[in-house]
Amino acid sequence: MQPTFKVGRLEVKAFNDGILKTTLDLVIGMDRTLAESLAGPTDNGALFIPVNNFVFERDGKIIMIDAGAGNTMQKTLGKLPENLRAGGIDPAKITHILLTHIHPDHANGLVDDEGRAHYPNAEILVHETEMDFWLGESMPGENQNTKTMHARARIDLAPYRERIRRVRDGEVHFGCSVVLAAGHSPGHTVWHIDGGGEAFISWGDIVHLSAIQISHPETPLTYDLDPDRAVFARKRILDMAASERVMVAGAHVNAPGFGHVVRKGLTYAFEPAM
């Protein structure tokens, strides 16, 4: 049975692209012993996190949030197209893809091994700052990892170039509001989805290591292009989610990723919806 939650009149389904091997070496400014106690058992600091994606229908549109990692990163990833089919959704029927950002684990799954579109009829919605940065030229002083992601972004978006809608903070597209939450990447976007009387947010990498960053939102990662802005954005979005009691669809929260953020003293915790 496909994991599903109701938000107002919307039925939102979670689809998993696989699990991503990552490491506590990414964590900045936290004592390693504390990080390990929060994350739980690891293999010399290595741990696995899910890559969740979310699909819902509205007014004849089939809308997906992010596109997974594809199979170019790790063998444990790239399962999204087959999982969509198993869940009764033909990838060719996806009409819109809302990108939170253009990092590999959210955008590499747009294309197959030959660079062809997995979603040949989908329009991509992405923040204009995000698109300009990743599809632009590398800037002086960028590290090799960022340069590599520039090159990969051009591959991921190449077959969609005539079907990309550049969006801005505060815009609303078929009930989906753009909330700029930059820091992790220049145009990192939280999507606020109106379900009719209720709403949910899909927060991308506002939280990457959920076992650490929800309870310790002051903790950035080496992947954050602007760590200070990433921390500010995380605190703002966690506060919004807790204050508004809005459902969260978390890309890297334990699958299927649905739940609520609640206050726990001066910090936060995540309560799974199922």
SULJOSUL-V110652 format. One record per residue. D_LAST is the distance of its C-alpha to the last C-alpha in whole Angstrom. Layout:
[[D_LAST] [D_LAST]]
This chain:
[[13] [12] [9] [9] [9] [12] [14] [17] [19] [17] [15] [13] [13] [12] [15] [16] [19] [19] [19] [22] [24] [25] [27] [27] [31] [29] [28] [31] [33] [30] [32] [31] [30] [28] [26] [26] [24] [22] [21] [21] [23] [25] [28] [30] [28] [27] [23] [20] [18] [16] [17] [15] [16] [15] [17] [18] [21] [24] [27] [28] [26] [24] [23] [21] [20] [22] [23] [22] [25] [27] [28] [31] [29] [28] [28] [24] [24] [25] [22] [21] [24] [24] [20] [21] [23] [21] [19] [22] [23] [26] [26] [30] [28] [26] [28] [27] [25] [24] [25] [24] [27] [29] [28] [28] [24] [24] [27] [29] [27] [29] [31] [32] [35] [38] [36] [36] [33] [30] [29] [33] [32] [30] [31] [30] [29] [30] [31] [35] [35] [33] [35] [38] [37] [36] [38] [41] [43] [43] [44] [46] [45] [41] [40] [40] [36] [36] [39] [38] [35] [37] [39] [35] [34] [38] [37] [33] [34] [38] [37] [35] [38] [39] [36] [34] [34] [35] [33] [33] [31] [31] [31] [29] [29] [28] [25] [24] [26] [27] [26] [28] [27] [30] [30] [28] [30] [33] [31] [27] [26] [22] [22] [21] [20] [21] [19] [22] [21] [18] [17] [15] [17] [17] [19] [20] [21] [21] [19] [20] [20] [17] [17] [21] [21] [18] [20] [23] [24] [27] [27] [28] [28] [31] [30] [30] [33] [34] [32] [33] [32] [28] [28] [29] [27] [24] [25] [25] [22] [20] [22] [21] [18] [18] [21] [20] [16] [15] [12] [12] [12] [13] [16] [16] [13] [11] [10] [9] [9] [7] [8] [11] [14] [15] [19] [20] [24] [25] [22] [19] [15] [12] [9] [5] [4] [0]]
